[in-house]
Amino acid sequence: MNKKQIEEVIKAIIAGKYSWACVLILRFNGYDPLHYIPYRTYIRLLKDNYQIDRENASLTNSRT
């Protein structure tokens, strides 16, 4: 994992998103998270965290 990926995992942990941090660790290390967690859980995590990332990006862009 590179430095940016590690920072993303740490941000997820600090935010209390431990399941998402696990997904990120698996993905960043070349594993398929679907081999370890149920499909529905994985899709829910993707949806929840994609929305949060989009909101954070829009907030960052509106501040500049």
N, C-alpha and C positions, 0 to 999 in steps of 0.2 A: 504494500500500500504506500502511496506517496503522501506527502505532507498534507495536501489539500484534502485527500480522502480521510486521513486520520482526524483532521479538524472537523470534518462533517460528522464523523462518528461521535466525536466528543460532544459536539453541539447537540446531537440527538440524545445522548446520555444525560447531559445537563438539563435538557428540556423534559426529562423523564420518559422519553420514548425509547424504552429498552428493546421492544420488539423491532422497531424500525432500525435501531443500531445493529441488531443482529442481522437483519436483512442486508444492511449496507456492508457489514463485515463479510458476509458470504459472497455478495456480488463483487466486491472489490478484490477478493481473493480468488475469483474465477469459478466459484461454485454456483449452482443453480438453486436459489432458495426454495423452489418448488419441490426439491428432493427432500426437504427438511420440514416444511410447514404446509398446511392445507392450502389449496388453491384459493378458496374464499377468503381466508385470512390474509394471504399475500395480496390479493386484489384490493381488499379493504385498506391495508397498510399503504399501498401505492396511491390510492385515491386520497386518503387522509393527508398524506405527506406531500403529494403533488399540489394540493390546494394550498397548503401552508407555504410551500416554496414559492408558488405564484404570488401569494399575498405579500410575502416578504420582499420579493423582487419588485413588485409594483410600489410598495412603500419606499424602497430604496431609490427607485427611479423618480418618484414624485418629490423627494427631498432635494434632488440635485438641480 
